[in-house]
Amino acid sequence: MPTWPRPRAARGVRARALRPEPVPEPLVTSARSADAGELLRFCQAAPVDAALLGEHVEALPRYAFTRDQLLCVRTSEGLDGLCWTGGNVVPFRVAPRAAPALAEAVRSGRRRYSSIVGPAEDVLALWEQLRQDGPVPREVREDQPSMMIDHDPLLPPEPKVRVCTSADLDVLLPACVAMFTEEVGYSPLQSGGSYERRIRSLVDGGRALAWIETTASGPQVIFKAEIGTVAFGVAQVQGVWVHPDYRGRGFAATGMAAVVAHTRERMAPVVSLYVNSYNTRALAAYDAVGFRRVGTYATVLF
């Protein structure tokens, strides 16, 4: 019986089927030509983690000029990460193998930034790539519990906490500066007028709340907090501060209860924040209000 040779084409088809498909290198580009809907859906998959860059993403259709500040990371899986590169660098859901490419894109942008902040896994992976030739950090905070509350506060809100107006700026701004200096280690006024403009914009937007008491030496901020960002149904509280003379009296807890109640009624159903793991007093206050830990943030301060 004759033996027929196996067709060469069959061998070739089999060889190609066994050969793995090449995986393209991660590609990092600006969001200039990105589909805004795709970016929104990507953030909505983890809205609490996306809080810091969420407002920027939501604003892309209105403010196209900001698209150059938002970097899109793409791999063979599709959109695989975002990174805001404004005054702060904020990475979000970046594929681990894309960290070197993202770091190179941040370097090539030659922007000055005061921090790298966001979900810990993203921040620390990016910083590992940038640290060799990056600026010397003041501090690296690797463990900052990310917390949220999506129900009414467990404590009665402090009734004296109210929304600030422009008439409160003279007393509110020094309290904000004191909080920032205590938290970061230097006065934010050293960088010019950007910090004051930021506080003014929060006041104008109805996003600064405080308990201001009249004392013998004049008006005094007892407690204050700002709603730093609102996006995807999540409001992130920032700048929580109690005057040193009034600490240890439970004002942080009742003040935050007031902030939560107001924010859930007027701005977003979910309230979030992140806090240093060593700040046991703050953690206890947030626990008492009803916040629960849902993740970890990290911050590299410069």
Salt bridges, closest charged atoms under 4 A:
ASP35 OD2 - ARG41 NH2 3.92
GLU38 OE1 - ARG74 NH2 2.96
GLU55 OE2 - ARG207 NH1 2.98
ASP68 OD1 - ARG32 NH2 2.83
GLU104 OE1 - ARG107 NH1 3.17
GLU128 OE1 - ARG131 NH1 3.34
ASP133 OD1 - ARG107 NE 3.07
GLU139 OE1 - ARG141 NH2 3.13
ASP143 OD1 - ARG293 NH2 3.03
ASP150 OD2 - ARG292 NH2 3.15
ASP152 OD1 - ARG264 NH1 2.99
ASP168 OD2 - ARG162 NH1 2.88
GLU182 OE1 - ARG247 NH2 3.07
GLU183 OE2 - ARG141 NH1 2.59
GLU196 OE2 - ARG200 NH2 3.28
GLU213 OE1 - LYS160 NZ 3.49
GLU226 OE1 - LYS224 NZ 3.04
ASP245 OD2 - HIS243 ND1 3.83
GLU265 OE2 - ARG266 NE 3.77
